[in-house]
């Protein structure tokens, strides 16, 4: 199989998909024995930190609304001539790069999968609503309706597609997590500090103002909060101002974007992860934290019901009051209780979210689309 993955960009500021999509493209090709290409717009920003990939990376440079369609068509045509494309998997919506790729697929009768990547969530649809209403009418609904399959990382995302009246088959396959239980539970693991970690983009969608308000209510003794991630829309300045107003400057540490060893060190030395988002498509930070043995506090705006069901964290309503209650409970737990929750989180990730298991499901989906395999049980 030759699978072409299309994403708007791989900029570090674009969040989880800029890291998970290259990993998906690579491991699906490795495990399925096929070929993968990754087409994206090179917008000149810092790239996400991604491992060496088995997928061929094809950056599109110098694109504009006037020449973008021609650039996408030329790149896809060259790939199709070199080796016929079996599936175009488009990650994200709204971007014209993705739209032009979907049009190319229709014109050449190529099977198409669209992963909305959380962009059909109600919160996201309300953000810049007028532009999205116009885009939905102009091209986006047509792309979604004509796709051979949608891909959701959780059931709530599939439900969001159905709420829009889309009847396209939808495969529910989570993102994967790189995981080594022996490495994470070894005797050389560093001691954990009384620190709550937030890991992700600094954007109003992430609910960080609620975190500051909740912290000011609880003020857990001896604990601090580490905020790690790139600033978006000037939200960092707003958060620092709010922290100062609440007299919490010595309790909050803003460390900027982290990757590689620096991110791993935070996940190994903090005691809890908090993800207080209004809306999360998947919440890769939660998965990474669980893989590292951190209990997770997250909201029902994320799909992580399992942290409550598996007793490896807290799944709470959105808002500062529920968050304050969870922080109060979590920071009063003993180290032994938090370690036990962390171990259960690792077992959950090992069972359901490793990259090999995700790759196996995605390859089954692609084969089904090409009439080379049975209907997958994870279709909704």
N, C-alpha and C positions, 0 to 999 in steps of 0.2 A: 504493500500500500504506500501511496505517496500522499501524505497529509500536509496541507499548508495551513499554518496557524497565522491569523492576522490580528494585530493589536495596534491601537493608536500609537503608542510609544512605549519605551522601556525606561522612561525617566524615573529616577529615584522618588521624585515627588508624587508620582502617580499611584503609590501605594502598593498593596498586596499583589494585584495581577501582574505588575511589572517584574515580580520575582517568581510567582507561581506559574505563569504561562510558559516562560522559557524552560522551567523544570519539567512541566507537563509534556511539552513538545519533545524534549530530549528523552525522557524515560519511556514514553509511549513508543517512540521509534526503537529504543534499545530492546524493550521487552517484546514488541510485536514483530521485530525483524524487518520493519519497513523503512521508509525514508521520511524525514520531516524537514520542512522549511518554515522559517519564522519571518514574516513580513511585517515591518513596522516603520513608522515615521521617525526619522532622526531630527528631533527638534532642537538639538544643540545643548540640552541640559545635562547635568550629571546623570549617568546611567545607574540603574539599580545594580547592587552587588549580586551577580549571579555566577554560578559555577560554570566551568567549561561545559559546552552543550554538544550533544550529538546532532542537534538540529542545525541546518544551514541558516545563518542569520543574513537577512537581506534588508538593510536600512534604506529608506527612501529619503533623499536629501533635496533641499531646495523646493519643497512642495508649497503650493498655494491653491486657493479655490479654483484658479484658472487652469493650472496644469496638473492638479492632483489626480484627476481621473485618468489622464494619459499615462502618468507615472505608474499608477497601480496596474493599469491594463498592460503596460509594457513589461513590468516585472513578472506578472502572473503569466503572460503569454510566453515569455522566455522559459519559465519553469515548466509550463505545460508542454512546450516543444521538446525540452530536454528529457522529461519523463512525465507522461500524462498524470495530471492531478486527479486523485480519487475523491478526496474530501477537502473542502475549504471550511475550516473551523474558525469562526469570527468571534473574538473575545471583546465584549463591550459593545455598546450601541451609541448612537448619536454621531460618532465620528464619521466624517465622509470617507476616510480610509476604509473603514469597515463596510460602509454602504457600497462603495465602488467594488469592493471585493465580492460582495453578495450579488451585485449586478453581473459581474464577470461569471460567477458560478451559474447563474440562471441562463445566461447567454450560451454557455458551453455545456449545459446539462450536467454540471458537477454537483454531487451531493453537498448539502450545506448544513452545518451545525452552528447555532448562535448561542453563545454564553452571555447573558445580559450582565453578569458580574455585579448584581445588586442594583442596577440602574433602573429597574422597574419597581423598586420599592416605593411606597407612598411618599416617604420623606424625600427621597431623591427626585421623584416626579414633581413635588412642590417647589423644589429648589430651581430657580430660573424657569418657572413654570411656563411663561409665555413662549419662550424659545422652544421648549420641549413640545408644547402643544402644536406649534407650527411644524417642527421637524417630524413629529409623529404623523401628522396629516400628509406631509410632503413625501416622505420616503420610509420612515422607520416602521410604521405598521405593515407596509407592504413587504419589507424585508423579513420581519418576524413571521408574518402569516405564510410567506412562501418558503421558509426554511423547511428542510426535511425533518429537523429535530431541534429542539431547544435543549440546553444543558443548564441545570440548576445545581448549585452546590449544597442546597438544603431544601426541605419540603416547602418552607415558607416562600422561597423564591419561585417555585413552581406554582404555588397558590397565587402569587402576584401576577403571573402571566395569565392565569385563568380569569382573574378579576378583570383583566383588560379584554376579555372575550377571545383570547387566543386559544385555538383548539389543536395547535401543532403538538405532536408527541413531545414529551419532555423527559429527559433522562436526569435522574438525581444521583450525582456522583460528587463526593466532597473533594476539596483540595487535599493534596497530600502533604505529609510532613516528613522530613528526613529524621530518622530516629535510630538511636543506638542505645538500647536499654543498659547494656553493660557499661558503656562509657558514662552514662548519666547517673548510674547508681554505684559507681566504683568507690573504693575506699579513699581515693585521692580527691574526691569532690570537696570543694571549699565549704567552709561553714557559712550558713546563711545569715544575713543581717536583718534587722528589723526594718525592712524597706518594702514599700508597695511600689510596684513598677507599672507605668503605663508605657506601651510601646505602639507607636503608630503615628499617622499624620496629625498635626495640630490644626484641627479644623472644627468649626462649631458642631458639625454632625457627630463628633466623637464624645460630646457630653462632658468635656473637661471642666467647664464652669460648674456643673453639678458636683464634680469631684472636689473642687475647692470649697464649695459651700458645705458639702458633707464633712470634709476634713475639719472645717472650722467648728462644726457641731460636736465632733467626736474628740479631736485633738488627742489621738492615742499616745500614751506616754512612751517615750523612747523611740517612736517610729518616725520615719521620714518618707516622703513621696518622691520618686524619681520619674521625671517626664522625659521620655526619649522619642524623638521623631522630628521630621522636618516641618518648618512653619508653613502654613498656607493662609492666604488672604489676611495676613497680618494678625492672626489669632494669638501668636506668642505674646505680643505686646499687651493684648487685652488680658491674657491670663496672668502675666506678671503684675499688671496693675491690680487685678482682683486679689492676687495673693498678698500684695503689699497692703491693700486696704483691709484685709482680714488679719493682718499681723502674723502672716505665716511664712515670711521670707526665709526664715531659718529652717523651715520644715520641707520646703519644696526645692528640688534641684532640677534645673532644665539643662539637659546634657546634649541637646541637638540630635541630629540623625546618627544612628549607630548601625553598624553592619559587621559581619564576620566575627572575629574574636571578641571585639568590644561588646557586640550584642550578646554573644554567648556568655561572656563573663557576667553581664547583668542578669541573665536568666538563671545562672548558676548561683548567684550570691544574694539575690532578693528573695523574699519569703512569700510574696503574693503578687499576682498580676491583676490589675483592674482594667476593665474595658467598659466604660459607662455610656456607650454610644446610644444615640437615638435610633440609629439604623446601621446594621452590619449585614453584608451579603454572606460572608463566611466568618471573618474574624480570624485571620491566620495567626495573629499574635496570641490568641487564646490557645490555638493548637500547639504553637511552638512552646508556650509556657507549660502546658500540660506534659508535653514530651520531655521537658526539663525538670519535671517534678514539682512545678509550682501550682498550688491551688489557684483557681480563677474566680474573680468576682465580675460578673457581666450581666447585662440587662436582657430583657425579653425583646429588645430591638435587635438582638443577635440570635442566631439559630442554636445556641449552645444549651438547650434544655438538658442535655446529657450531663452537664457538670452537677446538676442537682440530682438527677436520677442515679448517677454513679457515685454520688457523694464525694466529688473531687472539687467542689467549689460552691458558689452561690449564684443562682439565676434569678434576678430580681426585676421588679418593675422599674421603668425609667423614672429618674427624678432624684433629687438630692436627699429626700427623706428615706426612701428605701435603701439608697446607697449608704447613708449614715448608719442605718441599722446593721447592714452587712459588714461595714468596716468595723463597727464596734464589736460585733461578734467575732469576726475573723482575727482581729488584733488581740483579742483576749484569749484565743485558743493557745494551748501549749504547743511547744515545738513538736512534740510527738504526734499530736493530732494533725498538725499541718503536714508533717511528713507522711502520715498515713493517707491523707487526702491526695498528696502529691503522687504517691505510689499508685493509687487507683486511677489517677489521671494518666499516668504513663501506660498503664495496662489498657485503658480505653484507646489511646493513640495507637499502640502496638496492634490492637485488635482490628481497628476500623480505618485508620487514616495514614497508613504507610504508603509511600509512593508506589511500590510494586503492586499493592492491591488496587490502587487507583488506576494505574496503567492497565492492569488486566481488565478492569471494567470498561475503560475508554476504548480499548482495542475491540472488545466485544461489541460495543456500540457501533464503531466504525464498520465492522464486518457485517452487522445487521443492516446498516444503511446500504451496503453494497450487495445485499442479498447473498452473503456468504456465511451467515450464521443465524441461529434462532433469535427470537425476540427476547431481549434482556428483561429480567424480572424487575429491574430498577426503573423501568419506564412508568411515567405517570400520565 
